[in-house]
Amino acid sequence: MAYVISDECVSCGTCAAQCPVEAISMGDGKYEIDADSCIECGGCAAACPVGAISQE
């Protein structure tokens, strides 16, 4: 299951910097994860300061 970013995202960019496959980019008001590119490493979830990232 790919990771997803909830509406609690504060758009700090920490998750994008941690993604080894660059699957995270700025979307409409928050960051979004491309499910097809996500390798499910969990680095983004561990790095998120507000806990806005979880597995689907």
All heavy atoms as TSV, in Angstrom:
chain	resi	resn	atom	element	x	y	z
A	1	MET	N	N	0.839	-1.184	0.000
A	1	MET	CA	C	0.000	0.000	0.000
A	1	MET	C	C	0.881	1.243	0.000
A	1	MET	O	O	1.787	1.362	0.811
A	1	MET	CB	C	-0.881	0.029	1.238
A	1	MET	CG	C	-1.822	-1.109	1.384
A	1	MET	SD	S	-2.694	-0.958	2.960
A	1	MET	CE	C	-4.348	-1.023	2.388
A	2	ALA	N	N	0.568	2.144	-0.874
A	2	ALA	CA	C	1.320	3.393	-0.941
A	2	ALA	C	C	0.947	4.287	0.239
A	2	ALA	O	O	-0.090	4.103	0.866
A	2	ALA	CB	C	1.019	4.109	-2.250
A	3	TYR	N	N	1.791	5.238	0.497
A	3	TYR	CA	C	1.520	6.209	1.549
A	3	TYR	C	C	0.682	7.351	0.987
A	3	TYR	O	O	0.728	7.636	-0.214
A	3	TYR	CB	C	2.831	6.749	2.113
A	3	TYR	CG	C	3.493	5.789	3.076
A	3	TYR	CD1	C	4.223	4.706	2.617
A	3	TYR	CD2	C	3.370	5.945	4.451
A	3	TYR	CE1	C	4.817	3.810	3.491
A	3	TYR	CE2	C	3.953	5.052	5.329
A	3	TYR	CZ	C	4.674	3.993	4.852
A	3	TYR	OH	O	5.250	3.110	5.731
A	4	VAL	N	N	-0.090	7.995	1.844
A	4	VAL	CA	C	-0.908	9.147	1.467
A	4	VAL	C	C	-0.695	10.264	2.480
A	4	VAL	O	O	-0.361	10.011	3.637
A	4	VAL	CB	C	-2.417	8.803	1.375
A	4	VAL	CG1	C	-2.696	7.842	0.239
A	4	VAL	CG2	C	-2.926	8.234	2.674
A	5	ILE	N	N	-0.917	11.486	2.027
A	5	ILE	CA	C	-0.760	12.652	2.888
A	5	ILE	C	C	-2.145	13.228	3.166
A	5	ILE	O	O	-2.904	13.527	2.244
A	5	ILE	CB	C	0.146	13.708	2.225
A	5	ILE	CG1	C	1.524	13.094	1.933
A	5	ILE	CG2	C	0.275	14.947	3.117
A	5	ILE	CD1	C	2.478	14.008	1.178
A	6	SER	N	N	-2.472	13.393	4.430
A	6	SER	CA	C	-3.792	13.891	4.827
A	6	SER	C	C	-3.846	15.413	4.784
A	6	SER	O	O	-2.858	16.091	4.529
A	6	SER	CB	C	-4.129	13.407	6.240
A	6	SER	OG	O	-3.318	14.084	7.188
A	7	ASP	N	N	-5.028	15.930	5.080
A	7	ASP	CA	C	-5.235	17.378	5.095
A	7	ASP	C	C	-4.509	18.073	6.236
A	7	ASP	O	O	-4.468	19.297	6.287
A	7	ASP	CB	C	-6.732	17.700	5.170
A	7	ASP	CG	C	-7.455	17.359	3.880
A	7	ASP	OD1	O	-6.799	17.273	2.823
A	7	ASP	OD2	O	-8.686	17.167	3.926
A	8	GLU	N	N	-3.936	17.302	7.162
A	8	GLU	CA	C	-3.157	17.897	8.253
A	8	GLU	C	C	-1.798	18.417	7.770
A	8	GLU	O	O	-1.064	19.056	8.511
A	8	GLU	CB	C	-2.955	16.886	9.388
A	8	GLU	CG	C	-4.179	16.701	10.266
A	8	GLU	CD	C	-5.227	15.807	9.614
A	8	GLU	OE1	O	-4.863	14.822	8.950
A	8	GLU	OE2	O	-6.423	16.105	9.753
A	9	CYS	N	N	-1.444	18.143	6.518
A	9	CYS	CA	C	-0.174	18.581	5.924
A	9	CYS	C	C	-0.023	20.098	6.055
A	9	CYS	O	O	-0.944	20.853	5.757
A	9	CYS	CB	C	-0.130	18.183	4.446
A	9	CYS	SG	S	1.313	18.782	3.543
A	10	VAL	N	N	1.151	20.522	6.533
A	10	VAL	CA	C	1.433	21.952	6.698
A	10	VAL	C	C	2.373	22.470	5.601
A	10	VAL	O	O	2.888	23.571	5.692
A	10	VAL	CB	C	2.019	22.257	8.096
A	10	VAL	CG1	C	0.986	21.985	9.181
A	10	VAL	CG2	C	3.300	21.484	8.352
A	11	SER	N	N	2.580	21.666	4.568
A	11	SER	CA	C	3.378	22.039	3.394
A	11	SER	C	C	4.798	22.481	3.730
A	11	SER	O	O	5.328	23.413	3.123
A	11	SER	CB	C	2.667	23.131	2.586
A	11	SER	OG	O	1.399	22.688	2.173
A	12	CYS	N	N	5.431	21.780	4.664
A	12	CYS	CA	C	6.794	22.147	5.057
A	12	CYS	C	C	7.844	21.588	4.101
A	12	CYS	O	O	8.958	22.097	4.039
A	12	CYS	CB	C	7.086	21.680	6.486
A	12	CYS	SG	S	7.142	19.882	6.689
A	13	GLY	N	N	7.518	20.521	3.365
A	13	GLY	CA	C	8.438	19.943	2.402
A	13	GLY	C	C	9.403	18.913	2.958
A	13	GLY	O	O	10.205	18.357	2.224
A	14	THR	N	N	9.327	18.638	4.244
A	14	THR	CA	C	10.236	17.670	4.861
A	14	THR	C	C	10.092	16.297	4.216
A	14	THR	O	O	11.086	15.615	3.960
A	14	THR	CB	C	9.973	17.570	6.373
A	14	THR	OG1	O	10.153	18.857	6.953
A	14	THR	CG2	C	10.909	16.584	7.037
A	15	CYS	N	N	8.889	15.895	3.925
A	15	CYS	CA	C	8.653	14.573	3.329
A	15	CYS	C	C	9.287	14.458	1.948
A	15	CYS	O	O	9.914	13.449	1.628
A	15	CYS	CB	C	7.166	14.278	3.249
A	15	CYS	SG	S	6.205	15.480	2.288
A	16	ALA	N	N	9.133	15.485	1.138
A	16	ALA	CA	C	9.687	15.463	-0.220
A	16	ALA	C	C	11.203	15.323	-0.192
A	16	ALA	O	O	11.786	14.616	-1.011
A	16	ALA	CB	C	9.273	16.713	-0.977
A	17	ALA	N	N	11.844	15.966	0.764
A	17	ALA	CA	C	13.299	15.892	0.881
A	17	ALA	C	C	13.766	14.490	1.280
A	17	ALA	O	O	14.886	14.099	0.971
A	17	ALA	CB	C	13.784	16.914	1.892
A	18	GLN	N	N	12.908	13.715	1.946
A	18	GLN	CA	C	13.259	12.378	2.411
A	18	GLN	C	C	12.967	11.279	1.388
A	18	GLN	O	O	13.441	10.162	1.546
A	18	GLN	CB	C	12.510	12.047	3.704
A	18	GLN	CG	C	12.899	12.916	4.869
A	18	GLN	CD	C	14.368	12.747	5.231
A	18	GLN	OE1	O	14.878	11.641	5.309
A	18	GLN	NE2	N	15.057	13.858	5.422
A	19	CYS	N	N	12.213	11.566	0.352
A	19	CYS	CA	C	11.792	10.545	-0.604
A	19	CYS	C	C	12.920	10.190	-1.572
A	19	CYS	O	O	13.354	11.024	-2.360
A	19	CYS	CB	C	10.570	11.007	-1.386
A	19	CYS	SG	S	9.931	9.729	-2.497
A	20	PRO	N	N	13.385	8.921	-1.547
A	20	PRO	CA	C	14.497	8.520	-2.411
A	20	PRO	C	C	14.132	8.387	-3.887
A	20	PRO	O	O	15.012	8.347	-4.739
A	20	PRO	CB	C	14.917	7.166	-1.829
A	20	PRO	CG	C	13.680	6.635	-1.211
A	20	PRO	CD	C	12.947	7.847	-0.671
A	21	VAL	N	N	12.837	8.325	-4.204
A	21	VAL	CA	C	12.417	8.178	-5.600
A	21	VAL	C	C	11.666	9.401	-6.120
A	21	VAL	O	O	11.068	9.360	-7.195
A	21	VAL	CB	C	11.571	6.897	-5.798
A	21	VAL	CG1	C	12.408	5.653	-5.552
A	21	VAL	CG2	C	10.342	6.906	-4.911
A	22	GLU	N	N	11.686	10.475	-5.354
A	22	GLU	CA	C	11.031	11.738	-5.728
A	22	GLU	C	C	9.559	11.544	-6.107
A	22	GLU	O	O	9.074	12.099	-7.081
A	22	GLU	CB	C	11.806	12.418	-6.852
A	22	GLU	CG	C	13.233	12.758	-6.434
A	22	GLU	CD	C	14.042	13.445	-7.525
A	22	GLU	OE1	O	13.534	13.636	-8.645
A	22	GLU	OE2	O	15.202	13.788	-7.242
A	23	ALA	N	N	8.852	10.747	-5.302
A	23	ALA	CA	C	7.434	10.475	-5.544
A	23	ALA	C	C	6.529	11.534	-4.923
A	23	ALA	O	O	5.320	11.498	-5.113
A	23	ALA	CB	C	7.059	9.104	-4.989
A	24	ILE	N	N	7.110	12.497	-4.187
A	24	ILE	CA	C	6.316	13.499	-3.490
A	24	ILE	C	C	6.521	14.870	-4.135
A	24	ILE	O	O	7.647	15.301	-4.355
A	24	ILE	CB	C	6.693	13.559	-1.993
A	24	ILE	CG1	C	6.537	12.171	-1.371
A	24	ILE	CG2	C	5.839	14.590	-1.265
A	24	ILE	CD1	C	7.027	12.070	0.053
A	25	SER	N	N	5.407	15.527	-4.433
A	25	SER	CA	C	5.467	16.866	-5.019
A	25	SER	C	C	4.334	17.717	-4.474
A	25	SER	O	O	3.366	17.200	-3.903
A	25	SER	CB	C	5.369	16.782	-6.544
A	25	SER	OG	O	4.142	16.187	-6.918
A	26	MET	N	N	4.457	19.014	-4.659
A	26	MET	CA	C	3.427	19.937	-4.180
A	26	MET	C	C	2.190	19.805	-5.046
A	26	MET	O	O	2.262	19.840	-6.266
A	26	MET	CB	C	3.942	21.379	-4.205
A	26	MET	CG	C	3.001	22.348	-3.563
A	26	MET	SD	S	2.685	21.904	-1.847
A	26	MET	CE	C	2.041	23.399	-1.220
A	27	GLY	N	N	1.060	19.622	-4.396
A	27	GLY	CA	C	-0.209	19.517	-5.098
A	27	GLY	C	C	-1.022	20.774	-4.874
A	27	GLY	O	O	-0.478	21.869	-4.743
A	28	ASP	N	N	-2.306	20.613	-4.762
A	28	ASP	CA	C	-3.219	21.731	-4.569
A	28	ASP	C	C	-3.339	22.051	-3.085
A	28	ASP	O	O	-4.211	21.545	-2.390
A	28	ASP	CB	C	-4.582	21.376	-5.160
A	28	ASP	CG	C	-5.557	22.552	-5.154
A	28	ASP	OD1	O	-5.099	23.710	-5.112
A	28	ASP	OD2	O	-6.777	22.298	-5.184
A	29	GLY	N	N	-2.421	22.859	-2.569
A	29	GLY	CA	C	-2.469	23.292	-1.179
A	29	GLY	C	C	-1.737	22.398	-0.194
A	29	GLY	O	O	-1.612	22.736	0.968
A	30	LYS	N	N	-1.278	21.231	-0.634
A	30	LYS	CA	C	-0.522	20.323	0.220
A	30	LYS	C	C	0.322	19.419	-0.669
A	30	LYS	O	O	0.120	19.349	-1.872
A	30	LYS	CB	C	-1.442	19.479	1.108
A	30	LYS	CG	C	-2.282	18.480	0.340
A	30	LYS	CD	C	-3.078	17.591	1.273
A	30	LYS	CE	C	-3.808	16.531	0.450
A	30	LYS	NZ	N	-4.345	15.476	1.255
A	31	TYR	N	N	1.251	18.718	-0.058
A	31	TYR	CA	C	2.071	17.782	-0.812
A	31	TYR	C	C	1.268	16.527	-1.107
A	31	TYR	O	O	0.344	16.177	-0.376
A	31	TYR	CB	C	3.342	17.432	-0.033
A	31	TYR	CG	C	4.407	18.483	-0.197
A	31	TYR	CD1	C	4.409	19.624	0.583
A	31	TYR	CD2	C	5.405	18.348	-1.155
A	31	TYR	CE1	C	5.372	20.608	0.430
A	31	TYR	CE2	C	6.371	19.324	-1.322
A	31	TYR	CZ	C	6.359	20.452	-0.537
A	31	TYR	OH	O	7.300	21.422	-0.707
A	32	GLU	N	N	1.626	15.858	-2.220
A	32	GLU	CA	C	0.941	14.643	-2.627
A	32	GLU	C	C	1.972	13.588	-2.982
A	32	GLU	O	O	3.068	13.906	-3.424
A	32	GLU	CB	C	0.046	14.914	-3.842
A	32	GLU	CG	C	-1.049	15.915	-3.555
A	32	GLU	CD	C	-1.889	16.251	-4.783
A	32	GLU	OE1	O	-1.472	15.910	-5.917
A	32	GLU	OE2	O	-2.956	16.841	-4.608
A	33	ILE	N	N	1.604	12.323	-2.791
A	33	ILE	CA	C	2.483	11.201	-3.110
A	33	ILE	C	C	1.936	10.477	-4.332
A	33	ILE	O	O	0.765	10.080	-4.350
A	33	ILE	CB	C	2.587	10.222	-1.921
A	33	ILE	CG1	C	3.149	10.941	-0.692
A	33	ILE	CG2	C	3.454	9.018	-2.295
A	33	ILE	CD1	C	3.141	10.107	0.576
A	34	ASP	N	N	2.784	10.284	-5.337
A	34	ASP	CA	C	2.411	9.528	-6.526
A	34	ASP	C	C	2.457	8.041	-6.169
A	34	ASP	O	O	3.529	7.474	-5.960
A	34	ASP	CB	C	3.382	9.834	-7.667
A	34	ASP	CG	C	3.088	9.028	-8.923
A	34	ASP	OD1	O	2.017	8.406	-9.017
A	34	ASP	OD2	O	3.950	9.028	-9.828
A	35	ALA	N	N	1.296	7.421	-6.067
A	35	ALA	CA	C	1.196	6.026	-5.630
A	35	ALA	C	C	1.951	5.077	-6.559
A	35	ALA	O	O	2.475	4.055	-6.108
A	35	ALA	CB	C	-0.269	5.606	-5.542
A	36	ASP	N	N	2.039	5.397	-7.833
A	36	ASP	CA	C	2.736	4.525	-8.777
A	36	ASP	C	C	4.246	4.580	-8.588
A	36	ASP	O	O	4.949	3.628	-8.915
A	36	ASP	CB	C	2.386	4.907	-10.220
A	36	ASP	CG	C	0.931	4.610	-10.550
A	36	ASP	OD1	O	0.353	3.683	-9.943
A	36	ASP	OD2	O	0.373	5.318	-11.403
A	37	SER	N	N	4.761	5.677	-8.066
A	37	SER	CA	C	6.201	5.836	-7.862
A	37	SER	C	C	6.643	5.455	-6.446
A	37	SER	O	O	7.812	5.134	-6.230
A	37	SER	CB	C	6.612	7.285	-8.123
A	37	SER	OG	O	6.322	7.652	-9.447
A	38	CYS	N	N	5.741	5.494	-5.500
A	38	CYS	CA	C	6.057	5.214	-4.096
A	38	CYS	C	C	6.581	3.788	-3.927
A	38	CYS	O	O	5.974	2.836	-4.414
A	38	CYS	CB	C	4.812	5.416	-3.238
A	38	CYS	SG	S	5.040	5.075	-1.476
A	39	ILE	N	N	7.728	3.656	-3.239
A	39	ILE	CA	C	8.297	2.331	-2.986
A	39	ILE	C	C	8.008	1.856	-1.558
A	39	ILE	O	O	8.557	0.861	-1.100
A	39	ILE	CB	C	9.810	2.308	-3.266
A	39	ILE	CG1	C	10.557	3.310	-2.381
A	39	ILE	CG2	C	10.072	2.531	-4.751
A	39	ILE	CD1	C	12.071	3.189	-2.443
A	40	GLU	N	N	7.167	2.590	-0.859
A	40	GLU	CA	C	6.696	2.227	0.480
A	40	GLU	C	C	7.820	2.069	1.499
A	40	GLU	O	O	7.786	1.190	2.353
A	40	GLU	CB	C	5.848	0.957	0.401
A	40	GLU	CG	C	4.655	1.113	-0.517
A	40	GLU	CD	C	3.910	-0.191	-0.773
A	40	GLU	OE1	O	3.953	-1.088	0.085
A	40	GLU	OE2	O	3.293	-0.300	-1.842
A	41	CYS	N	N	8.807	2.940	1.429
A	41	CYS	CA	C	9.942	2.848	2.359
A	41	CYS	C	C	9.610	3.423	3.737
A	41	CYS	O	O	10.235	3.074	4.718
A	41	CYS	CB	C	11.164	3.550	1.779
A	41	CYS	SG	S	11.027	5.349	1.659
A	42	GLY	N	N	8.634	4.329	3.802
A	42	GLY	CA	C	8.216	4.903	5.074
A	42	GLY	C	C	9.037	6.090	5.550
A	42	GLY	O	O	8.760	6.637	6.614
A	43	GLY	N	N	10.029	6.497	4.788
A	43	GLY	CA	C	10.867	7.623	5.182
A	43	GLY	C	C	10.091	8.912	5.334
A	43	GLY	O	O	10.350	9.703	6.240
A	44	CYS	N	N	9.122	9.115	4.481
A	44	CYS	CA	C	8.314	10.331	4.532
A	44	CYS	C	C	7.478	10.388	5.805
A	44	CYS	O	O	7.411	11.414	6.486
A	44	CYS	CB	C	7.424	10.443	3.305
A	44	CYS	SG	S	6.289	9.045	3.068
A	45	ALA	N	N	6.846	9.254	6.146
A	45	ALA	CA	C	6.012	9.194	7.348
A	45	ALA	C	C	6.830	9.430	8.604
A	45	ALA	O	O	6.396	10.125	9.523
A	45	ALA	CB	C	5.286	7.857	7.422
A	46	ALA	N	N	8.028	8.861	8.641
A	46	ALA	CA	C	8.898	9.034	9.803
A	46	ALA	C	C	9.376	10.472	9.941
A	46	ALA	O	O	9.582	10.957	11.049
A	46	ALA	CB	C	10.091	8.095	9.701
A	47	ALA	N	N	9.526	11.169	8.818
A	47	ALA	CA	C	10.053	12.532	8.832
A	47	ALA	C	C	8.985	13.600	9.057
A	47	ALA	O	O	9.304	14.713	9.476
A	47	ALA	CB	C	10.773	12.825	7.519
A	48	CYS	N	N	7.727	13.284	8.819
A	48	CYS	CA	C	6.661	14.288	8.906
A	48	CYS	C	C	6.490	14.797	10.342
A	48	CYS	O	O	6.167	14.023	11.246
A	48	CYS	CB	C	5.341	13.704	8.417
A	48	CYS	SG	S	3.978	14.896	8.443
A	49	PRO	N	N	6.668	16.111	10.544
A	49	PRO	CA	C	6.586	16.655	11.902
A	49	PRO	C	C	5.173	16.720	12.487
A	49	PRO	O	O	5.006	16.870	13.692
A	49	PRO	CB	C	7.174	18.062	11.753
A	49	PRO	CG	C	6.906	18.431	10.343
A	49	PRO	CD	C	7.023	17.135	9.566
A	50	VAL	N	N	4.148	16.584	11.637
A	50	VAL	CA	C	2.775	16.646	12.132
A	50	VAL	C	C	2.027	15.331	11.984
A	50	VAL	O	O	0.823	15.262	12.247
A	50	VAL	CB	C	1.986	17.808	11.467
A	50	VAL	CG1	C	2.571	19.152	11.843
A	50	VAL	CG2	C	1.918	17.635	9.964
A	51	GLY	N	N	2.701	14.287	11.562
A	51	GLY	CA	C	2.061	12.970	11.435
A	51	GLY	C	C	0.980	12.904	10.394
A	51	GLY	O	O	-0.005	12.188	10.560
A	52	ALA	N	N	1.152	13.636	9.287
A	52	ALA	CA	C	0.120	13.705	8.259
A	52	ALA	C	C	0.230	12.617	7.201
A	52	ALA	O	O	-0.539	12.591	6.258
A	52	ALA	CB	C	0.168	15.078	7.582
A	53	ILE	N	N	1.203	11.698	7.347
A	53	ILE	CA	C	1.414	10.671	6.330
A	53	ILE	C	C	1.166	9.285	6.924
A	53	ILE	O	O	1.676	8.947	7.977
A	53	ILE	CB	C	2.831	10.767	5.755
A	53	ILE	CG1	C	3.078	12.168	5.194
A	53	ILE	CG2	C	3.038	9.706	4.672
A	53	ILE	CD1	C	4.495	12.415	4.729
A	54	SER	N	N	0.365	8.493	6.197
A	54	SER	CA	C	0.077	7.121	6.624
A	54	SER	C	C	-0.136	6.244	5.391
A	54	SER	O	O	-0.276	6.750	4.287
A	54	SER	CB	C	-1.173	7.096	7.500
A	54	SER	OG	O	-2.289	7.547	6.779
A	55	GLN	N	N	-0.152	4.943	5.621
A	55	GLN	CA	C	-0.423	4.020	4.524
A	55	GLN	C	C	-1.925	3.956	4.284
A	55	GLN	O	O	-2.711	4.037	5.222
A	55	GLN	CB	C	0.118	2.635	4.812
A	55	GLN	CG	C	1.620	2.550	4.604
A	55	GLN	CD	C	2.114	1.121	4.707
A	55	GLN	OE1	O	1.885	0.483	5.712
A	55	GLN	NE2	N	2.796	0.655	3.688
A	56	GLU	N	N	-2.308	3.778	3.032
A	56	GLU	CA	C	-3.721	3.667	2.668
A	56	GLU	C	C	-4.323	2.425	3.268
A	56	GLU	O	O	-3.722	1.419	3.421
A	56	GLU	CB	C	-3.894	3.604	1.158
A	56	GLU	CG	C	-3.690	4.915	0.473
A	56	GLU	CD	C	-4.069	4.839	-1.002
A	56	GLU	OE1	O	-3.619	3.915	-1.688
A	56	GLU	OE2	O	-4.820	5.712	-1.431
